[in-house]
Amino acid sequence: MHDHFMRAAITEAQRAEAVGEVPIGAVVVVDGAVVAAGGNASVGSCDPTAHAEIVALRAAGLALGNYRLTGASLYVTVEPCLMCVGALVHARIDRLVYGSLEPKAGAVQSMCRALDHPALNHRVAVVSGVLEGDCSAIVQQFFRERRVSRAAVGSRE
């Protein structure tokens, strides 16, 4: 079950990459069906909050007519940052499922464990490592290609 929805999130990551965004994708699932999806959109929208998770949560809120997404699961290709973890709590997401770790900014396991903070008024169940290899490969390839193209530009100067 998790693999199916993570593949949908990977598709969103690929869409984001196709328009020049960092390839991270997310889908919101309710009662076994995708109700909303999104990919990173910060660059194109000039919006620092337009991470894949936020884009998907906003779309889900509109689709369901409620900013409280009780009973929903969020599938995202990369471990969420602190901003996105906060949004998950405010949206009352039941379950977070993510693919790969984000060692520099991941706020679930890597950089900090924000969802474990005792002051939070909502708990989010977490499943990690779903299609981890596929999820990390798309991001690693994206940044590898960017380094190569930057090096090529630098060698021409």
C-alpha positions as CSV (number, residue, x, y, z in Angstrom):
1,M,0.0,0.0,0.0
2,H,2.7,2.5,0.9
3,D,4.7,1.8,-2.2
4,H,1.7,2.7,-4.4
5,F,1.2,6.1,-2.9
6,M,5.0,6.8,-2.7
7,R,5.2,6.2,-6.4
8,A,2.5,8.9,-6.9
9,A,4.7,11.2,-4.8
10,I,7.7,10.3,-6.9
11,T,5.7,11.3,-10.0
12,E,5.0,14.7,-8.4
13,A,8.8,15.0,-7.8
14,Q,9.5,14.3,-11.4
15,R,6.9,17.0,-12.4
16,A,8.6,19.5,-10.1
17,E,12.0,18.7,-11.6
18,A,10.6,19.1,-15.2
19,V,9.9,22.8,-14.4
20,G,13.3,23.5,-12.6
21,E,12.3,22.8,-9.0
22,V,14.1,20.6,-6.5
23,P,12.4,17.2,-7.2
24,I,10.4,16.6,-4.1
25,G,6.8,15.4,-4.3
26,A,3.9,14.8,-2.0
27,V,0.4,13.3,-2.0
28,V,-2.4,13.5,0.6
29,V,-4.4,10.3,0.9
30,V,-7.8,9.9,2.6
31,D,-9.7,6.6,2.8
32,G,-7.3,4.9,0.4
33,A,-7.5,7.6,-2.3
34,V,-5.3,10.5,-3.3
35,V,-7.2,13.7,-2.7
36,A,-4.3,16.1,-3.5
37,A,-0.8,16.2,-4.8
38,G,2.0,18.7,-5.2
39,G,5.6,19.1,-5.9
40,N,8.1,21.8,-4.9
41,A,7.2,25.1,-6.3
42,S,9.3,27.7,-4.4
43,V,11.4,28.8,-7.4
44,G,8.6,29.2,-9.9
45,S,6.2,30.9,-7.4
46,C,8.8,33.0,-5.7
47,D,7.4,31.5,-2.5
48,P,9.7,30.1,0.2
49,T,6.8,28.2,1.7
50,A,5.9,26.3,-1.5
51,H,7.5,23.0,-0.4
52,A,5.8,19.9,-1.8
53,E,4.2,19.1,1.5
54,I,2.7,22.6,1.8
55,V,1.5,22.6,-1.8
56,A,-0.2,19.2,-1.3
57,L,-1.7,20.2,2.1
58,R,-3.2,23.4,0.6
59,A,-4.7,21.5,-2.2
60,A,-6.1,18.9,0.1
61,G,-7.7,21.6,2.3
62,L,-9.4,23.1,-0.7
63,A,-10.5,19.7,-2.1
64,L,-12.0,18.7,1.3
65,G,-13.3,22.1,2.3
66,N,-11.4,22.0,5.6
67,Y,-7.9,22.9,6.8
68,R,-8.1,20.1,9.3
69,L,-7.1,17.0,7.5
70,T,-8.0,14.5,10.2
71,G,-7.7,10.9,9.0
72,A,-5.3,11.9,6.2
73,S,-1.9,10.5,5.4
74,L,0.8,12.6,3.7
75,Y,3.3,10.7,1.5
76,V,6.4,12.7,0.7
77,T,9.6,11.6,-1.1
78,V,12.0,13.4,1.4
79,E,11.9,13.9,5.1
80,P,10.1,17.1,5.9
81,C,11.7,20.3,7.2
82,L,10.7,22.1,10.4
83,M,8.2,24.3,8.6
84,C,6.5,21.4,7.0
85,V,6.4,19.4,10.2
86,G,4.6,22.4,11.8
87,A,2.1,22.4,9.0
88,L,1.5,18.6,9.5
89,V,0.6,19.2,13.1
90,H,-1.6,22.2,12.4
91,A,-3.4,20.2,9.7
92,R,-3.9,17.3,12.1
93,I,-2.4,14.8,9.6
94,D,-2.7,11.3,11.1
95,R,0.3,9.7,9.3
96,L,3.4,10.9,7.6
97,V,5.1,8.5,5.2
98,Y,8.4,9.6,3.7
99,G,11.1,8.0,1.5
100,S,14.6,9.3,2.1
101,L,16.3,11.2,5.0
102,E,17.2,14.8,4.6
103,P,20.4,15.0,6.7
104,K,20.8,18.8,6.7
105,A,17.2,20.0,7.3
106,G,15.0,16.9,8.1
107,A,13.0,17.7,11.2
108,V,11.5,14.2,11.8
109,Q,14.6,12.2,12.4
110,S,17.8,13.8,11.0
111,M,18.4,17.3,12.2
112,C,15.8,17.2,15.0
113,R,12.8,15.2,16.1
114,A,10.2,18.0,16.1
115,L,7.2,15.6,16.1
116,D,8.4,14.3,19.5
117,H,8.2,17.6,21.2
118,P,6.1,17.2,24.4
119,A,4.3,20.5,23.9
120,L,2.6,19.5,20.7
121,N,-1.1,19.1,20.9
122,H,-1.3,16.5,18.1
123,R,0.7,13.4,17.4
124,V,1.6,12.2,13.9
125,A,2.4,8.6,13.2
126,V,5.6,8.2,11.1
127,V,6.7,5.6,8.6
128,S,10.1,6.2,7.0
129,G,12.2,4.6,4.3
130,V,9.4,3.8,1.8
131,L,11.1,3.4,-1.6
132,E,14.1,5.1,0.0
133,G,16.4,4.3,-2.9
134,D,14.1,5.6,-5.5
135,C,13.4,8.8,-3.5
136,S,17.0,9.6,-2.8
137,A,18.2,8.8,-6.3
138,I,16.0,11.4,-7.9
139,V,17.3,14.2,-5.6
140,Q,20.9,13.0,-5.8
141,Q,20.8,12.9,-9.6
142,F,19.2,16.4,-9.7
143,F,22.0,17.9,-7.6
144,R,24.7,15.9,-9.4
145,E,23.5,17.4,-12.8
146,R,23.5,20.9,-11.3
147,R,27.0,20.6,-10.1
148,V,28.2,19.3,-13.5
149,S,26.4,22.2,-15.3
150,R,27.8,24.8,-12.9
151,A,31.3,23.3,-13.3
152,A,31.0,23.5,-17.1
153,V,29.9,27.2,-16.9
154,G,32.8,27.9,-14.6
155,S,35.3,26.3,-16.9
156,R,34.2,28.6,-19.8
157,E,34.7,31.8,-17.8
